Amino acid sequence: MYIAAGSGVGLAIGLTGVGGGSLMTPLLILFGFPYNVAIGTDLLYAAITKAGGVVSHHRHKNIEWRTVLMLASGSVPASILTALVLKTFFADASEYKELLTRSLGVMLVLTAAVILLNGRLRRKVDETAPKPISFMDRHTDVIIFLAGIFLGVFVTLSSVGAGAFCAALLMGLYPRMPALRVVGTDIAHAVPLTLVAGLAHFFWLGNVDWLLLACLLAGSLPAVHWGTKLAGQIPSGVLQTVIASLLLGLGVKFALF
């Protein structure tokens, strides 16, 4: 069943580019796994499944490494600090369950909104005009660093946000950045963040199920490959809307109930 779940999520990722934590964590929770184990396991799942994408995008020069470093300078320390706070101030996972569920709900709602608004988030710019100097342009590095802190905290608490939410942020801050560079930069930042957060969950909180992780990877890695091949034959926009609607419903449930 877990291999099949990995295959389903991997197929969705390959077909639409949407999935990972936003689909896998709620699915594991519906399977009956504790919130903390679902989140911790999914973080390492995300790191491993996206690692190959970093190599490919780097080879094609689709990564803005300076932006990755600015994001990671905020997100990685914030992730470590968040895990340390959970370990220090809570006796066991039951005490911080509500914090995880609310964080998961908020990030699922934000991710759903990003998917539904995809294409409208990029600031309109005239490529032939001189580059305008706005507030965001003058303070991009600070905004990126603060966004990294936000992502570090909430990705560690929910395993959601390192993908679609971060990509939306990059589109807004860098309207002239080509779409492939947005994707490559997003993935290059997601791998170290989810890896650090996942290892922190394992070593400090004991929130990783290694057998479950192996089953998910066994199903998802080949499914991502086949999903990518089929992507051109299926209208991804429709699938993205269906997935976003599902995530929105789950997000509201986790955030409010």
N, C-alpha and C positions, 0 to 999 in steps of 0.2 A: 504493500500500500504506500509506503514511504518512497519507494523507487518510482511508483506511478505518479505520486505528487510532485517529485522532482522533475519528472518528464513533462508534466502539465505546465509547471511554471517555466521550465526551460523552453518549451514550445512557445509560450506567450512572449518570453523575452526575445526569442528569435524572430517571431512574426511582427512584433510591434515595438520592440525596444523598451517596453514597459514591463516591470515585474520585480524580480529580486525580492528585497525586503518588504515592499509594499504588498506583494501577494503571498510570499512564503510565510511570513510571521503570522498573519491572521489565519492562514490555512493550518499551520501547526497548532495554533490555539484551538481551532475548531476540532482538530484531531484529539484534543484532550491534554496536550502538553502544557505544563505550567508556563505562565507568561515569561518568567525569567529564563527558562530553558529554551523556549522558542526564540526569544530575542538573542540570547548568547550564541546559540547554534547558527542562527541565520546570519549573524555578523560574519562568522568565519566562512559560511557558505558564500556570502557575497564577495568576500575578499578573494576566494579561490576562483570563483566563476568569472570574475572580472579581470583577473591577473593577465590572462592571455590577451585581452583586449588592449592592455597597456603596451605590450610588446608590439602588437600590430600597428597601433596608432603612432607609437614612437618611430617605427620604421618608415611610416608615411609622413612624418613630421606634422602630425595633427595635434600636438600637445604644446601648450604654452606653459613651460616649466616654471617660469617666474610666478605665474598665477597659482599654480599648484603649490609652490612653496609658501606663498602668502596665505593661502587657505589652510594648509597643513600647520603653519606656525600658530594658528589659532585653534584649529580643530583637534589636533593630536594631544597637546597639553590639556585642553578642556575635557577630552574623552578620558584621559588618565585620571584627572582630578574628580570627574563625576563618578568613576568606578570606585575611587578611594573614599569618596563621601558615602556611597552605598555600603561599602565594607565597614567603615568606621562608625557610622551613626545608626545602622540597622542591624539587629541581631540575626535575622534570617530573611529569606526572600518574601515571606508572608507580610512582613512589615512594610516593604516598599512596593508591594504588588499594585496598590492603587496609583502610585506615582508612575509606574510603568504603563498601566492601562490608559491613564489620562494622556500621557505623552504619546502613546501609540495612536490614540484616537485623533489627537490634534495633528500629528504628522500625516496620517492617512487622509484627513480632510484637506490639508494643504497640498498634498501630492495629487489628489483627485482634481482639485481646482487648477493646478498647474497643467495637468494633462488636458482638461477640458478647454483651457484658455491657450493651449499651445498654438503658436503662430501670432498671437496678439500681444505676447509679452515682450517681444523684441522692439526696442525703440526705433521709430522710423527715422532714418537718416538719408540725406542726399549725398550719395557717394561722390558727386562731382563738386560739392560745396566744401569749403574749409571745415575742418573738424570743429564743431561747437565746443566751447568750454563751459560746461554746466557744473553745478555743485557736485554731482556724482563723478564727473571727470576729474575735478580737482581733488577729490577725497577717495578715489577708487581704492587705493591700497588700504586705507583705514576701514572702509566699508567691507572689503574682502576679508580682512583680518577679523573684524567683528562677526561677519557672517560665518567664518570658520569656527569661532567660539560657539555660536548658536548651533551649528551643525554638530560639533563635537559633543555637546551636551545631549542634544535630542536624538542623534543617531545612536549614542550609547544607551539611552533610555528606551529607545523604541525600535532600533535597527532600520528605521525608515528615514529617508531624506537625503541620503548621499547621492542618489541618482537624479530623478526628475526634478526635485526641488532645487538642488544645486545647479543643474543645467539651466533652469529658469532664471536663477540669479545671475549666471554668467551671461545669458542672452540680454538681460536688462542692463547690465553694467558694460558689456562690450558689444554694442549693436553692430559694429563692423566686423566682428569676428565670424569667420565662416562657420556654418553649422557643424561640419566635421571636426573643427577645432574645439568647438564647444563640447561636443561629445567626448573627444579624446581627452581634453583637460578635465572634464567631469570624472571620467573613469580613472584617470591617473591620480586624482585626489581621493576617490572613493576607496581604492585598494588599501593604501596605508591607514586610512581612518578606520575602516571596518576591521582590518587586521589587528590594529592596536586595541580597538574596543572589544573585539572578540577574544583576544588573548587576555585582556583584563578581566572579562567575564569568567574566563576559564580559571586563571590562576588565583584571583582574589575572591570570586563569588561562586565558583563551581557551577556555572550556568551553561555548560556545553555538554551535549550528548553526542559522543563521537560516532557511535553506531548509526544514529539517525543522520548525522552529517554525511557519513560514507554512502548511505542509501540515497540521500537526496542528490549527491554529486553523481552517483552512478546513473541516475535517471536523467538529470538535467543536462550534463555536458554533451551527450550525443543529441539530445532534443533541441538544444540551442542551435546546433549545426544544421539540423534538418529544418528547423523553423526559419532560419535565415535563408535557406534555399527556397522555401515556399512563400517567402514574404511578398514577392512580386506578383503572386497569383491570387492573393487574398486582400481585400480592402482593409488596410491596417487602421484607417481612420475610424471605421465602424467598430473594430475590435477595441481600439483605445477608448472609445466612448463607453462601450459596455464595461470595460475594466474600471474606468474612472467612476462610473455610476456605482459599481460594486464596492469600490474602495470608499466612496463617499458614505454609503450606507453603513459599512463596517466602522468607519471612522466616527460617525455620529454615535453609533452603539457603544464603542469603547470609551469615547470621551464623556458621554452623559449618563450611561447606565452601568 
